[in-house]
Amino acid sequence: MELKEEVLRLLERQLAPRLRYRTLLFQCHHMPSIEALETSLLAVHEFCLSPPVRIAQDDMFDAVGAISAQRLLEKIKAVEYQQPIVLCGPLHICDCWSEESRRVLWQHLAAFSAGPGIAVVDVPREQDTQGLFRIAGRLGTVDAYYLKSRLTATEDGLV
Protein backbone atom coordinates (compact mmCIF):
# COMPACT_ATOMS: atom_id res chain seq x y z
CA MET A 1 0.00 0.00 0.00
CA GLU A 2 1.25 3.47 -0.87
CA LEU A 3 1.91 5.93 1.98
CA LYS A 4 -0.71 8.41 0.76
CA GLU A 5 -3.39 5.68 0.81
CA GLU A 6 -2.28 4.48 4.24
CA VAL A 7 -2.41 8.05 5.61
CA LEU A 8 -5.84 8.66 4.08
CA ARG A 9 -7.27 5.48 5.65
CA LEU A 10 -5.69 6.38 8.97
CA LEU A 11 -7.16 9.90 8.94
CA GLU A 12 -10.59 8.53 8.04
CA ARG A 13 -10.42 6.14 10.97
CA GLN A 14 -8.62 8.23 13.62
CA LEU A 15 -10.05 11.70 12.89
CA ALA A 16 -13.57 10.67 11.93
CA PRO A 17 -16.19 13.35 12.68
CA ARG A 18 -17.85 11.11 15.29
CA LEU A 19 -14.67 11.06 17.41
CA ARG A 20 -14.15 13.75 20.01
CA TYR A 21 -10.37 14.19 20.23
CA ARG A 22 -9.02 15.49 16.93
CA THR A 23 -5.20 15.42 17.07
CA LEU A 24 -3.08 12.73 15.49
CA LEU A 25 0.63 12.79 16.37
CA PHE A 26 3.15 11.04 14.13
CA GLN A 27 6.60 10.31 15.56
CA CYS A 28 9.56 9.19 13.50
CA HIS A 29 13.35 9.25 13.82
CA HIS A 30 14.22 9.68 10.14
CA MET A 31 13.96 12.96 8.20
CA PRO A 32 13.05 11.29 4.86
CA SER A 33 10.12 9.57 6.59
CA ILE A 34 9.08 12.83 8.29
CA GLU A 35 9.11 14.63 4.93
CA ALA A 36 7.18 11.79 3.23
CA LEU A 37 4.53 11.90 5.98
CA GLU A 38 4.13 15.65 5.66
CA THR A 39 3.80 15.40 1.88
CA SER A 40 1.18 12.67 2.22
CA LEU A 41 -0.78 14.56 4.88
CA LEU A 42 -0.86 17.68 2.73
CA ALA A 43 -1.87 15.67 -0.35
CA VAL A 44 -4.96 13.93 1.03
CA HIS A 45 -7.36 16.77 0.21
CA GLU A 46 -10.20 14.33 -0.46
CA PHE A 47 -10.45 13.65 3.28
CA CYS A 48 -10.85 17.33 4.11
CA LEU A 49 -13.56 19.77 3.14
CA SER A 50 -10.88 22.42 2.76
CA PRO A 51 -7.15 22.18 2.09
CA PRO A 52 -5.02 21.77 5.19
CA VAL A 53 -3.10 24.69 6.62
CA ARG A 54 0.60 23.93 6.76
CA ILE A 55 2.53 25.34 9.70
CA ALA A 56 6.14 24.72 8.73
CA GLN A 57 9.34 25.01 10.72
CA ASP A 58 9.99 28.39 9.10
CA ASP A 59 6.69 29.66 10.52
CA MET A 60 7.94 28.85 14.03
CA PHE A 61 10.86 31.27 13.91
CA ASP A 62 11.05 35.00 13.40
CA ALA A 63 13.96 37.39 12.80
CA VAL A 64 15.09 37.04 16.42
CA GLY A 65 14.70 33.28 16.88
CA ALA A 66 12.06 30.83 18.08
CA ILE A 67 8.59 32.24 18.55
CA SER A 68 6.91 31.67 21.90
CA ALA A 69 4.62 28.76 22.63
CA GLN A 70 1.79 31.28 23.02
CA ARG A 71 2.45 32.69 19.55
CA LEU A 72 2.42 29.20 17.99
CA LEU A 73 -0.83 28.43 19.80
CA GLU A 74 -2.31 31.66 18.43
CA LYS A 75 -1.40 30.53 14.89
CA ILE A 76 -3.05 27.17 15.53
CA LYS A 77 -6.14 28.66 17.19
CA ALA A 78 -6.63 31.13 14.33
CA VAL A 79 -7.59 28.31 11.94
CA GLU A 80 -8.15 25.13 13.97
CA TYR A 81 -11.96 25.26 13.87
CA GLN A 82 -12.22 26.03 10.15
CA GLN A 83 -9.43 24.07 8.46
CA PRO A 84 -7.34 21.00 9.12
CA ILE A 85 -3.78 21.73 10.23
CA VAL A 86 -0.53 19.93 9.50
CA LEU A 87 2.12 20.96 12.01
CA CYS A 88 5.35 20.08 10.20
CA GLY A 89 8.34 18.92 12.16
CA PRO A 90 10.59 18.08 13.58
CA LEU A 91 9.45 20.58 16.17
CA HIS A 92 12.89 21.81 17.22
CA ILE A 93 11.16 24.91 18.51
CA CYS A 94 10.11 22.87 21.55
CA ASP A 95 13.78 22.62 22.51
CA CYS A 96 13.87 26.42 22.87
CA TRP A 97 10.99 26.59 25.34
CA SER A 98 10.69 25.90 29.03
CA GLU A 99 9.08 22.68 30.20
CA GLU A 100 5.94 24.61 31.17
CA SER A 101 5.63 26.18 27.71
CA ARG A 102 6.03 22.80 26.01
CA ARG A 103 3.42 21.32 28.33
CA VAL A 104 0.90 24.04 27.38
CA LEU A 105 1.31 23.21 23.67
CA TRP A 106 1.02 19.44 24.12
CA GLN A 107 -1.95 19.79 26.49
CA HIS A 108 -3.78 21.94 23.95
CA LEU A 109 -3.12 19.41 21.20
CA ALA A 110 -4.14 16.45 23.37
CA ALA A 111 -7.42 18.11 24.40
CA PHE A 112 -8.34 19.55 20.99
CA SER A 113 -11.86 18.33 20.28
CA ALA A 114 -13.43 20.47 17.56
CA GLY A 115 -12.79 21.29 13.94
CA PRO A 116 -11.46 19.07 11.17
CA GLY A 117 -8.35 17.94 13.03
CA ILE A 118 -4.67 18.54 13.62
CA ALA A 119 -1.88 16.29 12.38
CA VAL A 120 1.53 16.77 14.00
CA VAL A 121 4.70 15.27 12.54
CA ASP A 122 7.68 15.17 14.89
CA VAL A 123 10.54 13.16 16.27
CA PRO A 124 9.81 11.07 19.38
CA ARG A 125 9.41 13.30 22.45
CA GLU A 126 8.47 10.89 25.21
CA GLN A 127 9.32 13.39 27.94
CA ASP A 128 6.88 15.97 26.56
CA THR A 129 4.09 13.72 25.32
CA GLN A 130 4.14 11.00 27.98
CA GLY A 131 0.89 10.97 29.89
CA LEU A 132 -0.88 13.06 27.24
CA PHE A 133 -0.66 10.76 24.22
CA ARG A 134 -0.54 7.01 23.73
CA ILE A 135 0.74 4.95 20.82
CA ALA A 136 -2.25 3.92 18.74
CA GLY A 137 -0.36 2.11 15.97
CA ARG A 138 2.42 2.00 13.47
CA LEU A 139 2.55 2.96 9.82
CA GLY A 140 3.71 0.08 7.67
CA THR A 141 5.13 2.06 4.77
CA VAL A 142 7.47 4.24 6.84
CA ASP A 143 9.14 3.70 10.18
CA ALA A 144 6.72 5.85 12.19
CA TYR A 145 4.24 5.54 15.01
CA TYR A 146 1.01 7.44 15.36
CA LEU A 147 -0.32 8.55 18.71
CA LYS A 148 -3.70 9.76 19.93
CA SER A 149 -4.67 11.65 23.04
CA ARG A 150 -4.96 9.45 26.12
CA LEU A 151 -8.38 11.02 26.58
CA THR A 152 -9.64 8.91 23.65
CA ALA A 153 -9.51 5.81 25.83
CA THR A 154 -12.21 7.22 28.10
CA GLU A 155 -14.29 9.18 25.61
CA ASP A 156 -14.16 7.41 22.24
CA GLY A 157 -12.95 3.97 23.18
CA LEU A 158 -9.79 2.63 21.62
CA VAL A 159 -10.04 3.02 17.86
Secondary structure, 3 states (H helix, E strand, C coil): CCHHHHHHHHHHHHCCCCCCCCEEEEEECCHHHHHHHHHHHHHCHHHCCCCCEEECHHHHECCCCECCHHHHHHHHHHHCCCCCEEECCCCHHHHHCCHHHHHHHHHHHHHCCCCCCEEEEECCCHHHHECCEEEEEEECCCCEEEEEECCHHHHCCCC
